């Protein structure tokens, strides 16, 4: 589980109708995300922040762009190297 303070998490949203979850903002260089946490604080899902904050704007993007954003976000979140570009030799 990530520490939101370490990654610049500075916003927590209530779960709306689902009062047993909360959304914790995680600022990333590529695409920022929200961690969806259950009532005990465990991360159960990760969603693109723009999809939560600006859903119409996110849905207006081409599907290929949405998929690319998801790949970048997950790659960075899980400390993958692909989002940073090719490794220097």
C-alpha positions as CSV (number, residue, x, y, z in Angstrom):
1,X,0.0,0.0,0.0
2,X,1.3,3.5,-0.9
3,X,1.7,6.2,1.7
4,X,-0.3,9.2,0.2
5,X,1.8,11.7,2.0
6,X,4.9,10.3,0.3
7,X,3.4,10.7,-3.2
8,X,1.9,14.1,-2.5
9,X,-1.6,13.0,-1.5
10,X,-3.3,16.1,-0.2
11,X,-7.0,15.4,-0.7
12,X,-9.4,12.9,0.7
13,X,-13.0,12.7,-0.6
14,X,-15.8,10.8,1.0
15,X,-17.2,7.8,-0.8
16,X,-20.6,9.4,-1.4
17,X,-23.4,6.9,-1.1
18,X,-20.7,4.3,-0.1
19,X,-19.8,5.7,3.3
20,X,-17.5,2.7,3.8
21,X,-14.9,3.9,1.2
22,X,-12.9,7.1,0.7
23,X,-10.9,8.4,-2.2
24,X,-7.3,9.5,-1.4
25,X,-5.6,11.7,-4.0
26,X,-2.1,10.7,-5.1
27,X,-0.3,13.3,-7.2
28,X,1.9,11.7,-9.9
29,X,4.1,13.1,-12.6
30,X,2.3,11.3,-15.4
31,X,-1.4,10.9,-14.4
32,X,-2.7,11.6,-10.9
33,X,-5.0,8.9,-9.4
34,X,-7.3,8.3,-6.4
35,X,-6.7,5.3,-4.2
36,X,-10.1,3.9,-3.3
37,X,-9.8,2.7,0.3
38,X,-12.1,0.6,2.3
39,X,-13.3,1.2,5.9
40,X,-10.0,-0.2,7.4
41,X,-7.8,1.8,5.0
42,X,-6.8,-0.8,2.6
43,X,-6.5,0.2,-1.1
44,X,-9.1,-1.8,-3.0
45,X,-8.9,0.1,-6.3
46,X,-7.1,2.9,-8.2
47,X,-9.0,5.3,-10.5
48,X,-7.8,8.1,-12.7
49,X,-8.3,11.4,-10.9
50,X,-9.7,13.2,-14.0
51,X,-12.4,10.5,-14.3
52,X,-13.6,11.4,-10.8
53,X,-13.0,15.2,-10.8
54,X,-13.9,15.9,-14.5
55,X,-15.9,12.9,-15.7
56,X,-17.2,14.6,-18.9
57,X,-13.8,15.7,-19.9
58,X,-12.3,12.2,-19.3
59,X,-15.2,10.5,-21.3
60,X,-14.7,13.0,-24.1
61,X,-11.1,11.7,-24.7
62,X,-10.7,9.0,-27.3
63,X,-10.7,5.5,-25.9
64,X,-7.0,5.0,-26.9
65,X,-6.0,8.1,-25.0
66,X,-8.0,6.9,-21.9
67,X,-6.2,3.6,-22.1
68,X,-2.8,5.2,-22.4
69,X,-3.6,7.4,-19.4
70,X,-4.5,4.3,-17.4
71,X,-1.3,2.5,-18.4
72,X,0.8,5.5,-17.4
73,X,-1.0,6.0,-14.1
74,X,-0.7,2.3,-13.1
75,X,2.9,2.0,-14.3
76,X,4.0,5.0,-12.2
77,X,1.8,4.0,-9.2
78,X,3.4,0.5,-9.1
79,X,6.9,2.0,-9.6
80,X,7.2,0.7,-13.2
81,X,9.9,2.1,-15.4
82,X,7.9,2.4,-18.6
83,X,6.2,5.7,-17.8
84,X,9.7,7.3,-17.5
85,X,10.6,6.4,-21.0
86,X,13.4,4.2,-22.3
87,X,16.3,3.6,-19.9
88,X,19.5,5.4,-20.7
89,X,22.4,3.2,-21.8
